[in-house]
Amino acid sequence: MVDSPFATRGRRVLVTHERLAESAIHLLNAHDVDVFFSPPYTASDLVAQRAAELKIDALIVRQGQVNEAVIAASPKLKVIAKHGVGVDNIDLHAAEKRRIPVLRAMGSNARAVAEHTIALSLTLLKEIPGLDSAVKGGAWPKPTFIGRDIVGTVMGIVGFGAIGQHVARLAKSIGMAVIMYDPYAEREISQFDRDGNRELDVLLAESDIVSLHCPLTNATRNLLDTQRFDLMKPTSFVVNTARGGLISEPALCEALRGGRIAGAGLDSFAIEPPAKDNPLWGMPNVIVTPHIGGVTHGSATAMAEIAAQHVISVLDGHAPDSRSLARPMELAAQ
């Protein structure tokens, strides 16, 4: 995707990525908005420079840090739309100070992230990476291998919003038992299974898989630390398709090295991209993906179109959608 060489419309949006779904671009163009791009993970000062040069009216955030310098760069900036749901890479306090709404594409990638969660969980439970390596290395572990059953496995879901609810339904459909923790979704938990509600520490002790689906806030940062890993079964796994900062990575390394948990499946990290020498890479019981759980054709289109609709609505003078608004008191950036 490349920028149009000339701005021909009255309003401008900068996307912090090299691509946006064509349908979203057409939607923006049809509403008098030109679309410009900045490569993913570009340094914030360079993004700020580009925003200032273009005098942008809106920002669609995909990847990279959007700090105060970026938000303050264009005096015309009226709205920030997230291409997704998590906003820990956006300085919400800086946006609020300038009365710039930050809007999320709620529910756009819930099913995709849930599917990725189940894929990571089954890969861990069935020990597929280790078996794959063994056979490719010339071994044949069939005579001694005994696998785990999916039926009866306890999936502990931390965070019961749209993604957590999808995970619960998928897990139950393949025979898993599901328990849940979310102090803000007790009604939804009760509707799914009135006997499935647990306190967090109880859930950690009972689960075979602990799957994280809560936002990164000041209260949830390093939610899984040394003390909480000590509560888990030595045969259990942790799966994180939410935000990397929910897990203390040093504590996770210690828990894995010490055999206090059996493994981890991670789609997000405290720092992204993570360092090449991250100590997790040397652990055979860790599988990782590059924060792509919600990146499917369907979800990418939905995220882009919802973000575009948020931009158009605010630029046209409408109040921001209150259900999609990211509030600093609820969510915290790095």
N, C-alpha and C positions, 0 to 999 in steps of 0.2 A: 504494500500500500504506500502510495506517495501523495504528498500534498498537491493540490492544484497550484500551478505556478502563480496564479493571481487570485486574490480574494475578490470575489464578485458579488458577495452578499453582504447584508448589513450587520451580521453578527458572527462571532468567531468562537469556536471551542477547540481547546487543545486536549488531545488524548495522550496519556503517558504510556504509549505503546506504539508499535508500528502498524497495528491492524485494528480495525473495528468492523463488525459485520456490515456487509454492503447494505442490508435493509435498514440499518440504523443510520448509515451515512445518507441514504436517499431520504429518509424521514427528516433528518436535520436540514439537508439542503432544501427540501420542499417547504421548510419553515424558516427560510432566510438565514440559515446558519452554515458558514463555511467550516470545514473540518481540517485540522492540522494535527501533526503527529510528532511525538518525541520518543526515541528508542527506549525500550524497557530498562529500568534500573539506571537511567541516566542520573548523574549527580544532581542534587537538588539545586545547586547554584546555576547549573546550565539550563535546567527546566525553568527556573525563575527568569533567567535572561531571555529565553524564548517566549515565555508568557508576556514579559514586558514589551518585547519587540512587536509581538502580534497584537498587543492590547486586547487580550482575550476577554470575552464576556462570560465564558463558562469553562469548566475543567472536568473532563471525564478521567477518573483515576483507575488505572489498571495495575501497574507495577512501579515500584520505587517509592521513595519517601517524599511526601508533600508536606514540607515544613512551613514555618511562618514566612520565610523569604519567598517561597513560591506563591503563597496565598496573598501576600502583599504586593506582588510584582505588577499586577495590572489594576489600575484604579477602576476599571470597568467590570471586574469580576463580580458576578451576582449569584453564582450557584456552582457547587461542586457535586458531581454525581459519581458514585462508586460503581464500577463495572464488577459488581458482586455484592457481598454483604459485609465482610470484615473491613473495618476502617482503622485498624491499628497503625496503618502507614500514613494517616492523615492527622495533622495537628488540629484537633477539634476546638481547642481553646482559642487558637489563633483565628479560626473561621468564625467562631461565635463572637469574638471581640469585634470583628468587622461586619457582623450580622449577615454572614454568608451561610446559607443552609447547606448542610452536607446530607445528601440523600442516598439511600442504599437500594439496590435492586432486590428487594425482599422476595425470597422464595424461588428466585430464578434458577439456582443451581442445586436446590435441595436434593432432588432425586439423584442427580449425577454424583454428588458427594457421598450420599448414602450408598450407592452402588460401589463406589471406590472403597468405602469403609468395609463393606462386606468382602470385597475382593482381597484386601489386605488381611482381614481376619482369617479367611479361609486359607490363604497362602501360608500364614503362620501356623494355624492349627494343623494343617496337613504336612508341614515341614518341607514344602516343595523346594525352596532354595537349596537346602542341604542335600536332599535326595538328587536334585538336578546336578549339583556339583559332584556328588559321589559317583553317579553313573558316568558322567562325562570324563571323570578322572580314572575310569577303569575299574571302579569297585561295583559290587552288586549286593547291596544291603538287604535284599529280600529275605534271606533266611532268618535274620534277627530283628527285622523291623516290625513294630506294632504301632499302628496309627491311632489317632484319636477319632472318636465319634463326634459328629456335628450335633446329632440329636442329644439333648440334655445339657449341652454346653451353656453356661450362664453368661449372657452378654449384659454387662453393666454399662448403662448409658448415662453419661454425665452431661446434662443439658438436654432439655426436651422441647426444643423449638421445632421448626419445620424439618430440619435435617435429622434431628434425633428421633422424631416421630417416624420418618421414612425408614431409618435404620431399624427401629423397633419392629415395624411391620415386616421388613425383609427378613430379619433375624428369626422372627416367630414363624414365618412361612417355611423356613427350612429346618424347623425343629428345635431351635434354640429357646431356652428360657430367658426372659427379659426382665431385668430389674432397672430402676431409674432413680436418678436424683436431679431435682431442679426445684429450688424453693420458690421460683417464680412461675412454675407450671404445674402446680399440684392438681389443679382441676383437669388438665389434659392427661396427666399421669393416671388419675383416678378413672377417667373415661377409657383409657387403654387397658388398664388392669389395676383394680383397686387394691390388690395385694402386692403390686410391684414396686410401691414407693419405699425408698430406703434413705437413711441418712448417708452422707458421703462415706464416712469411715466404714460403715457396715457394708455398703456396696463394694468398696475396695476389697474387703475381706472375703466376700462371697463370690466375686466374679471370676470367671475364667478368662474373659476379655473385658478390659476397661476401655471404653471408647469415648473420646472427648468431643463434645459438640456445643460447648459454651463459648461466649465471646471473651476476648481478652480485655479484662478490666483491671483496675487496681486491686480488686478483691480476688480475682482469679489468676493473676500472674504467679507463676511457680506453684500452681495448685497441687501438682504432684511433685513433692520434694522428698527428701530422705525419709522423713517420718512416715509419709503416706506410702512410699514404696515398701516400707517395712510391714505395712498392714496387708499387702497383697500376698497371694499364694505363690510359692516358688514355681508352680507350674503355669502361672497366668501370664497373659500378654497385655500390653498397652498399645492402643491404636489411636493416633492423633491425626485427624483430617481437618482440624479446626485451626488453631493458631499455635505456633511454636512456643511462644512465651508461656503457655499453660504448663509446660513441663520444665523443671530445672534440668538442663542437659547434663551438668556434672553429677547430679543425683541419679539420673537415669544411667549414666555410665557406671557409677558405683554399684547400682542395683543389678545391672547386667553382669558385671565382672564377678560380683559376689554370689551370683546364682539366686538372688532374692526374688527375681522374676525370670520368666523363661525367654522373653523376647519382646521386640517392639516393631510396630509398623508405623512409619512416620511419613506424612505428606507435607509437613510444615516444620519450620525451624525458627529458633529465636532470632537468628540473623539470616537473611536471604539475599543472594545465594549464600549458603554456608561455606565455611572455610574448607579448602581442599584437604587440610590435615585434621579435620574433625575426628576426634577419637572414636566416634561411633562407627566410622567406616571400617575399622578393623575388626568389628564384632560380627561373627557369622550368624548370630541370632537377631540381627537387625535388618529389616528391609525398608528401603526408602524410595520415594518418588518426589519429583520437583514441584510440589504444591500445584498439582494439576487435577486434583480430585473433582473439581467443579468445571473442568474444561472439556466439554464435549461440544459437538456441533450444535445440539439443541440448546444447551445451557448458555453457550457463548452468544448465540443469537438473542436469546431471551434477556441476558444481562445487558447487552448492547442496546437493545430496543427500549428496555425499561429506563436505562440511564439517559438515552436520548429523549424519551418522553418527559423525564424529570427536568432536563435542561430546557426543553421547549416550553413547558408549562411555566417555569419560573421566569424565563426571559419574556414570556407573553404577559407577565404581570399577575399570575395566579399565586396564591399562597402555596408553600411547599406542602407536599403530602405528609401529614403528621405521623402516619404509620411507618413511613420510610425514613423519617428524620433521625439522624444520629446525634444524640445529646451528650455533651461532655460529662455530665454527672453519671451517665450510665456506662460510657465506653471511654477507654483511655488509649491514646497513641503512645508510641515509644517515647 
